[in-house]
Amino acid sequence: MLVELPEDVNPNNDEWLTVSGKLETIYYQPFKKTIPYLKVTSWETISPPEDPYVYRQY
């Protein structure tokens, strides 16, 4: 999902955040469609999960 962070938030690579915000929509030119995105209003740095990967189920 597309996420819009406030300008003063610059997470490092491999840094995990938990965020809250408001779902909004924006016209996304590469898809030529309106898509949802999360406009972040609060955030907190967290420890990485034990297994940080997503696996596809077949």
PyMOL Python script that loads the backbone (N, CA, C, O; Angstrom):
from pymol import cmd

cmd.read_pdbstr("""\
ATOM      1  N   MET A   1       0.843  -1.169   0.000  1.00  0.00           N
ATOM      2  CA  MET A   1       0.000   0.000   0.000  1.00  0.00           C
ATOM      3  C   MET A   1       0.892   1.237   0.000  1.00  0.00           C
ATOM      4  O   MET A   1       1.926   1.275   0.667  1.00  0.00           O
ATOM      5  N   LEU A   2       0.484   2.219  -0.740  1.00  0.00           N
ATOM      6  CA  LEU A   2       1.182   3.491  -0.771  1.00  0.00           C
ATOM      7  C   LEU A   2       0.959   4.200   0.562  1.00  0.00           C
ATOM      8  O   LEU A   2      -0.166   4.276   1.055  1.00  0.00           O
ATOM      9  N   VAL A   3       2.052   4.720   1.143  1.00  0.00           N
ATOM     10  CA  VAL A   3       1.997   5.395   2.447  1.00  0.00           C
ATOM     11  C   VAL A   3       2.668   6.749   2.317  1.00  0.00           C
ATOM     12  O   VAL A   3       3.761   6.855   1.759  1.00  0.00           O
ATOM     13  N   GLU A   4       2.023   7.777   2.826  1.00  0.00           N
ATOM     14  CA  GLU A   4       2.598   9.116   2.833  1.00  0.00           C
ATOM     15  C   GLU A   4       2.994   9.466   4.261  1.00  0.00           C
ATOM     16  O   GLU A   4       2.141   9.653   5.129  1.00  0.00           O
ATOM     17  N   LEU A   5       4.311   9.553   4.494  1.00  0.00           N
ATOM     18  CA  LEU A   5       4.827   9.924   5.812  1.00  0.00           C
ATOM     19  C   LEU A   5       4.983  11.432   5.904  1.00  0.00           C
ATOM     20  O   LEU A   5       5.193  12.088   4.884  1.00  0.00           O
ATOM     21  N   PRO A   6       4.885  11.998   7.101  1.00  0.00           N
ATOM     22  CA  PRO A   6       5.189  13.420   7.257  1.00  0.00           C
ATOM     23  C   PRO A   6       6.637  13.698   6.826  1.00  0.00           C
ATOM     24  O   PRO A   6       7.486  12.809   6.884  1.00  0.00           O
ATOM     25  N   GLU A   7       6.908  14.917   6.401  1.00  0.00           N
ATOM     26  CA  GLU A   7       8.227  15.269   5.880  1.00  0.00           C
ATOM     27  C   GLU A   7       9.348  15.044   6.888  1.00  0.00           C
ATOM     28  O   GLU A   7      10.480  14.768   6.492  1.00  0.00           O
ATOM     29  N   ASP A   8       9.055  15.156   8.185  1.00  0.00           N
ATOM     30  CA  ASP A   8      10.107  15.015   9.197  1.00  0.00           C
ATOM     31  C   ASP A   8      10.388  13.561   9.577  1.00  0.00           C
ATOM     32  O   ASP A   8      11.223  13.308  10.445  1.00  0.00           O
ATOM     33  N   VAL A   9       9.710  12.602   8.948  1.00  0.00           N
ATOM     34  CA  VAL A   9       9.916  11.185   9.224  1.00  0.00           C
ATOM     35  C   VAL A   9      10.730  10.587   8.082  1.00  0.00           C
ATOM     36  O   VAL A   9      10.280  10.563   6.936  1.00  0.00           O
ATOM     37  N   ASN A  10      11.925  10.106   8.400  1.00  0.00           N
ATOM     38  CA  ASN A  10      12.817   9.510   7.403  1.00  0.00           C
ATOM     39  C   ASN A  10      13.368   8.198   7.945  1.00  0.00           C
ATOM     40  O   ASN A  10      14.500   8.167   8.427  1.00  0.00           O
ATOM     41  N   PRO A  11      12.592   7.106   7.880  1.00  0.00           N
ATOM     42  CA  PRO A  11      13.078   5.838   8.429  1.00  0.00           C
ATOM     43  C   PRO A  11      14.286   5.325   7.646  1.00  0.00           C
ATOM     44  O   PRO A  11      14.417   5.567   6.446  1.00  0.00           O
ATOM     45  N   ASN A  12      15.149   4.621   8.342  1.00  0.00           N
ATOM     46  CA  ASN A  12      16.309   3.990   7.709  1.00  0.00           C
ATOM     47  C   ASN A  12      15.866   2.697   7.038  1.00  0.00           C
ATOM     48  O   ASN A  12      14.801   2.162   7.349  1.00  0.00           O
ATOM     49  N   ASN A  13      16.690   2.193   6.114  1.00  0.00           N
ATOM     50  CA  ASN A  13      16.415   0.895   5.513  1.00  0.00           C
ATOM     51  C   ASN A  13      16.328  -0.150   6.615  1.00  0.00           C
ATOM     52  O   ASN A  13      17.094  -0.112   7.578  1.00  0.00           O
ATOM     53  N   ASP A  14      15.404  -1.071   6.472  1.00  0.00           N
ATOM     54  CA  ASP A  14      15.189  -2.171   7.421  1.00  0.00           C
ATOM     55  C   ASP A  14      14.738  -1.708   8.798  1.00  0.00           C
ATOM     56  O   ASP A  14      14.807  -2.484   9.751  1.00  0.00           O
ATOM     57  N   GLU A  15      14.283  -0.480   8.932  1.00  0.00           N
ATOM     58  CA  GLU A  15      13.700  -0.005  10.192  1.00  0.00           C
ATOM     59  C   GLU A  15      12.191  -0.239  10.123  1.00  0.00           C
ATOM     60  O   GLU A  15      11.562   0.051   9.106  1.00  0.00           O
ATOM     61  N   TRP A  16      11.618  -0.759  11.194  1.00  0.00           N
ATOM     62  CA  TRP A  16      10.192  -1.081  11.233  1.00  0.00           C
ATOM     63  C   TRP A  16       9.440  -0.021  12.007  1.00  0.00           C
ATOM     64  O   TRP A  16       9.878   0.432  13.065  1.00  0.00           O
ATOM     65  N   LEU A  17       8.284   0.372  11.454  1.00  0.00           N
ATOM     66  CA  LEU A  17       7.407   1.348  12.097  1.00  0.00           C
ATOM     67  C   LEU A  17       6.012   0.760  12.229  1.00  0.00           C
ATOM     68  O   LEU A  17       5.590  -0.054  11.408  1.00  0.00           O
ATOM     69  N   THR A  18       5.306   1.177  13.264  1.00  0.00           N
ATOM     70  CA  THR A  18       3.868   0.949  13.320  1.00  0.00           C
ATOM     71  C   THR A  18       3.252   2.324  13.130  1.00  0.00           C
ATOM     72  O   THR A  18       3.673   3.286  13.773  1.00  0.00           O
ATOM     73  N   VAL A  19       2.261   2.429  12.258  1.00  0.00           N
ATOM     74  CA  VAL A  19       1.713   3.738  11.905  1.00  0.00           C
ATOM     75  C   VAL A  19       0.198   3.750  12.038  1.00  0.00           C
ATOM     76  O   VAL A  19      -0.458   2.710  11.980  1.00  0.00           O
ATOM     77  N   SER A  20      -0.336   4.938  12.214  1.00  0.00           N
ATOM     78  CA  SER A  20      -1.778   5.192  12.176  1.00  0.00           C
ATOM     79  C   SER A  20      -1.986   6.385  11.266  1.00  0.00           C
ATOM     80  O   SER A  20      -1.102   7.227  11.104  1.00  0.00           O
ATOM     81  N   GLY A  21      -3.158   6.444  10.681  1.00  0.00           N
ATOM     82  CA  GLY A  21      -3.419   7.563   9.798  1.00  0.00           C
ATOM     83  C   GLY A  21      -4.815   7.511   9.223  1.00  0.00           C
ATOM     84  O   GLY A  21      -5.711   6.866   9.766  1.00  0.00           O
ATOM     85  N   LYS A  22      -4.977   8.199   8.118  1.00  0.00           N
ATOM     86  CA  LYS A  22      -6.271   8.305   7.464  1.00  0.00           C
ATOM     87  C   LYS A  22      -6.156   7.768   6.040  1.00  0.00           C
ATOM     88  O   LYS A  22      -5.249   8.141   5.297  1.00  0.00           O
ATOM     89  N   LEU A  23      -7.091   6.884   5.667  1.00  0.00           N
ATOM     90  CA  LEU A  23      -7.120   6.393   4.289  1.00  0.00           C
ATOM     91  C   LEU A  23      -7.700   7.471   3.382  1.00  0.00           C
ATOM     92  O   LEU A  23      -8.766   8.026   3.647  1.00  0.00           O
ATOM     93  N   GLU A  24      -6.978   7.751   2.316  1.00  0.00           N
ATOM     94  CA  GLU A  24      -7.426   8.718   1.318  1.00  0.00           C
ATOM     95  C   GLU A  24      -7.205   8.107  -0.047  1.00  0.00           C
ATOM     96  O   GLU A  24      -6.700   6.989  -0.148  1.00  0.00           O
ATOM     97  N   THR A  25      -7.568   8.811  -1.093  1.00  0.00           N
ATOM     98  CA  THR A  25      -7.333   8.325  -2.452  1.00  0.00           C
ATOM     99  C   THR A  25      -6.539   9.365  -3.226  1.00  0.00           C
ATOM    100  O   THR A  25      -6.572  10.560  -2.930  1.00  0.00           O
ATOM    101  N   ILE A  26      -5.822   8.867  -4.229  1.00  0.00           N
ATOM    102  CA  ILE A  26      -5.014   9.727  -5.084  1.00  0.00           C
ATOM    103  C   ILE A  26      -4.997   9.125  -6.483  1.00  0.00           C
ATOM    104  O   ILE A  26      -5.029   7.903  -6.632  1.00  0.00           O
ATOM    105  N   TYR A  27      -4.946   9.964  -7.500  1.00  0.00           N
ATOM    106  CA  TYR A  27      -4.807   9.463  -8.862  1.00  0.00           C
ATOM    107  C   TYR A  27      -3.351   9.094  -9.065  1.00  0.00           C
ATOM    108  O   TYR A  27      -2.467   9.939  -8.925  1.00  0.00           O
ATOM    109  N   TYR A  28      -3.094   7.820  -9.397  1.00  0.00           N
ATOM    110  CA  TYR A  28      -1.733   7.313  -9.549  1.00  0.00           C
ATOM    111  C   TYR A  28      -1.456   7.123 -11.035  1.00  0.00           C
ATOM    112  O   TYR A  28      -1.964   6.187 -11.653  1.00  0.00           O
ATOM    113  N   GLN A  29      -0.656   8.006 -11.600  1.00  0.00           N
ATOM    114  CA  GLN A  29      -0.423   8.051 -13.035  1.00  0.00           C
ATOM    115  C   GLN A  29       0.113   6.736 -13.617  1.00  0.00           C
ATOM    116  O   GLN A  29      -0.355   6.334 -14.682  1.00  0.00           O
ATOM    117  N   PRO A  30       1.077   6.036 -12.972  1.00  0.00           N
ATOM    118  CA  PRO A  30       1.555   4.793 -13.587  1.00  0.00           C
ATOM    119  C   PRO A  30       0.452   3.757 -13.823  1.00  0.00           C
ATOM    120  O   PRO A  30       0.521   2.997 -14.789  1.00  0.00           O
ATOM    121  N   PHE A  31      -0.551   3.716 -12.962  1.00  0.00           N
ATOM    122  CA  PHE A  31      -1.668   2.778 -13.139  1.00  0.00           C
ATOM    123  C   PHE A  31      -2.839   3.409 -13.889  1.00  0.00           C
ATOM    124  O   PHE A  31      -3.755   2.711 -14.324  1.00  0.00           O
ATOM    125  N   LYS A  32      -2.804   4.721 -14.037  1.00  0.00           N
ATOM    126  CA  LYS A  32      -3.909   5.476 -14.641  1.00  0.00           C
ATOM    127  C   LYS A  32      -5.225   5.193 -13.925  1.00  0.00           C
ATOM    128  O   LYS A  32      -6.276   5.040 -14.547  1.00  0.00           O
ATOM    129  N   LYS A  33      -5.132   5.127 -12.578  1.00  0.00           N
ATOM    130  CA  LYS A  33      -6.295   4.836 -11.737  1.00  0.00           C
ATOM    131  C   LYS A  33      -6.184   5.601 -10.426  1.00  0.00           C
ATOM    132  O   LYS A  33      -5.107   6.050 -10.035  1.00  0.00           O
ATOM    133  N   THR A  34      -7.305   5.736  -9.769  1.00  0.00           N
ATOM    134  CA  THR A  34      -7.324   6.276  -8.416  1.00  0.00           C
ATOM    135  C   THR A  34      -7.114   5.106  -7.459  1.00  0.00           C
ATOM    136  O   THR A  34      -7.802   4.089  -7.545  1.00  0.00           O
ATOM    137  N   ILE A  35      -6.157   5.263  -6.550  1.00  0.00           N
ATOM    138  CA  ILE A  35      -5.827   4.192  -5.611  1.00  0.00           C
ATOM    139  C   ILE A  35      -5.889   4.730  -4.178  1.00  0.00           C
ATOM    140  O   ILE A  35      -5.776   5.937  -3.966  1.00  0.00           O
ATOM    141  N   PRO A  36      -6.070   3.842  -3.196  1.00  0.00           N
ATOM    142  CA  PRO A  36      -6.042   4.282  -1.803  1.00  0.00           C
ATOM    143  C   PRO A  36      -4.596   4.445  -1.336  1.00  0.00           C
ATOM    144  O   PRO A  36      -3.686   3.789  -1.841  1.00  0.00           O
ATOM    145  N   TYR A  37      -4.406   5.331  -0.365  1.00  0.00           N
ATOM    146  CA  TYR A  37      -3.112   5.450   0.296  1.00  0.00           C
ATOM    147  C   TYR A  37      -3.345   5.854   1.738  1.00  0.00           C
ATOM    148  O   TYR A  37      -4.396   6.392   2.084  1.00  0.00           O
ATOM    149  N   LEU A  38      -2.356   5.590   2.574  1.00  0.00           N
ATOM    150  CA  LEU A  38      -2.455   5.919   3.988  1.00  0.00           C
ATOM    151  C   LEU A  38      -1.664   7.185   4.261  1.00  0.00           C
ATOM    152  O   LEU A  38      -0.451   7.221   4.053  1.00  0.00           O
ATOM    153  N   LYS A  39      -2.344   8.219   4.724  1.00  0.00           N
ATOM    154  CA  LYS A  39      -1.696   9.473   5.115  1.00  0.00           C
ATOM    155  C   LYS A  39      -1.409   9.368   6.613  1.00  0.00           C
ATOM    156  O   LYS A  39      -2.321   9.486   7.431  1.00  0.00           O
ATOM    157  N   VAL A  40      -0.149   9.146   6.967  1.00  0.00           N
ATOM    158  CA  VAL A  40       0.264   8.844   8.333  1.00  0.00           C
ATOM    159  C   VAL A  40       0.146  10.082   9.221  1.00  0.00           C
ATOM    160  O   VAL A  40       0.595  11.172   8.867  1.00  0.00           O
ATOM    161  N   THR A  41      -0.477   9.875  10.393  1.00  0.00           N
ATOM    162  CA  THR A  41      -0.603  10.961  11.376  1.00  0.00           C
ATOM    163  C   THR A  41       0.177  10.678  12.656  1.00  0.00           C
ATOM    164  O   THR A  41       0.516  11.603  13.393  1.00  0.00           O
ATOM    165  N   SER A  42       0.466   9.391  12.927  1.00  0.00           N
ATOM    166  CA  SER A  42       1.297   9.048  14.083  1.00  0.00           C
ATOM    167  C   SER A  42       2.083   7.785  13.764  1.00  0.00           C
ATOM    168  O   SER A  42       1.645   6.961  12.961  1.00  0.00           O
ATOM    169  N   TRP A  43       3.238   7.636  14.390  1.00  0.00           N
ATOM    170  CA  TRP A  43       4.116   6.513  14.100  1.00  0.00           C
ATOM    171  C   TRP A  43       4.994   6.230  15.308  1.00  0.00           C
ATOM    172  O   TRP A  43       5.170   7.066  16.194  1.00  0.00           O
ATOM    173  N   GLU A  44       5.538   5.017  15.311  1.00  0.00           N
ATOM    174  CA  GLU A  44       6.417   4.591  16.389  1.00  0.00           C
ATOM    175  C   GLU A  44       7.370   3.542  15.812  1.00  0.00           C
ATOM    176  O   GLU A  44       6.941   2.660  15.068  1.00  0.00           O
ATOM    177  N   THR A  45       8.649   3.631  16.147  1.00  0.00           N
ATOM    178  CA  THR A  45       9.618   2.630  15.736  1.00  0.00           C
ATOM    179  C   THR A  45       9.418   1.378  16.585  1.00  0.00           C
ATOM    180  O   THR A  45       9.244   1.465  17.801  1.00  0.00           O
ATOM    181  N   ILE A  46       9.443   0.210  15.934  1.00  0.00           N
ATOM    182  CA  ILE A  46       9.252  -1.056  16.645  1.00  0.00           C
ATOM    183  C   ILE A  46      10.389  -2.019  16.293  1.00  0.00           C
ATOM    184  O   ILE A  46      11.142  -1.790  15.347  1.00  0.00           O
ATOM    185  N   SER A  47      10.498  -3.093  17.068  1.00  0.00           N
ATOM    186  CA  SER A  47      11.462  -4.149  16.767  1.00  0.00           C
ATOM    187  C   SER A  47      10.970  -4.944  15.568  1.00  0.00           C
ATOM    188  O   SER A  47       9.763  -5.089  15.380  1.00  0.00           O
ATOM    189  N   PRO A  48      11.881  -5.461  14.755  1.00  0.00           N
ATOM    190  CA  PRO A  48      11.454  -6.283  13.615  1.00  0.00           C
ATOM    191  C   PRO A  48      10.730  -7.533  14.095  1.00  0.00           C
ATOM    192  O   PRO A  48      11.034  -8.047  15.171  1.00  0.00           O
ATOM    193  N   PRO A  49       9.780  -8.026  13.312  1.00  0.00           N
ATOM    194  CA  PRO A  49       9.106  -9.265  13.694  1.00  0.00           C
ATOM    195  C   PRO A  49      10.073 -10.445  13.617  1.00  0.00           C
ATOM    196  O   PRO A  49      11.124 -10.357  12.982  1.00  0.00           O
ATOM    197  N   GLU A  50       9.714 -11.531  14.258  1.00  0.00           N
ATOM    198  CA  GLU A  50      10.562 -12.719  14.252  1.00  0.00           C
ATOM    199  C   GLU A  50      10.781 -13.226  12.824  1.00  0.00           C
ATOM    200  O   GLU A  50      11.888 -13.640  12.479  1.00  0.00           O
ATOM    201  N   ASP A  51       9.738 -13.196  11.996  1.00  0.00           N
ATOM    202  CA  ASP A  51       9.838 -13.591  10.595  1.00  0.00           C
ATOM    203  C   ASP A  51       9.295 -12.445   9.747  1.00  0.00           C
ATOM    204  O   ASP A  51       8.080 -12.327   9.586  1.00  0.00           O
ATOM    205  N   PRO A  52      10.170 -11.596   9.199  1.00  0.00           N
ATOM    206  CA  PRO A  52       9.712 -10.391   8.512  1.00  0.00           C
ATOM    207  C   PRO A  52       9.249 -10.592   7.066  1.00  0.00           C
ATOM    208  O   PRO A  52       8.976  -9.617   6.367  1.00  0.00           O
ATOM    209  N   TYR A  53       9.158 -11.840   6.612  1.00  0.00           N
ATOM    210  CA  TYR A  53       8.810 -12.085   5.223  1.00  0.00           C
ATOM    211  C   TYR A  53       7.352 -12.482   5.061  1.00  0.00           C
ATOM    212  O   TYR A  53       6.725 -13.005   5.982  1.00  0.00           O
ATOM    213  N   VAL A  54       6.827 -12.221   3.868  1.00  0.00           N
ATOM    214  CA  VAL A  54       5.470 -12.627   3.507  1.00  0.00           C
ATOM    215  C   VAL A  54       5.612 -13.771   2.515  1.00  0.00           C
ATOM    216  O   VAL A  54       6.365 -13.676   1.546  1.00  0.00           O
ATOM    217  N   TYR A  55       4.883 -14.850   2.763  1.00  0.00           N
ATOM    218  CA  TYR A  55       4.964 -16.012   1.890  1.00  0.00           C
ATOM    219  C   TYR A  55       3.647 -16.196   1.163  1.00  0.00           C
ATOM    220  O   TYR A  55       2.577 -16.090   1.762  1.00  0.00           O
ATOM    221  N   ARG A  56       3.727 -16.469  -0.115  1.00  0.00           N
ATOM    222  CA  ARG A  56       2.546 -16.728  -0.927  1.00  0.00           C
ATOM    223  C   ARG A  56       2.051 -18.135  -0.643  1.00  0.00           C
ATOM    224  O   ARG A  56       2.837 -19.082  -0.607  1.00  0.00           O
ATOM    225  N   GLN A  57       0.748 -18.269  -0.443  1.00  0.00           N
ATOM    226  CA  GLN A  57       0.136 -19.577  -0.244  1.00  0.00           C
ATOM    227  C   GLN A  57      -0.393 -20.080  -1.568  1.00  0.00           C
ATOM    228  O   GLN A  57      -1.079 -19.345  -2.277  1.00  0.00           O
ATOM    229  N   TYR A  58      -0.092 -21.303  -1.912  1.00  0.00           N
ATOM    230  CA  TYR A  58      -0.582 -21.890  -3.175  1.00  0.00           C
ATOM    231  C   TYR A  58      -1.649 -22.896  -2.897  1.00  0.00           C
ATOM    232  O   TYR A  58      -2.186 -23.499  -3.827  1.00  0.00           O
TER     233      TYR A  58
END
""", "prot")
cmd.dss("prot")
cmd.show_as("cartoon", "prot")
cmd.util.cbc("prot")
cmd.orient("prot")
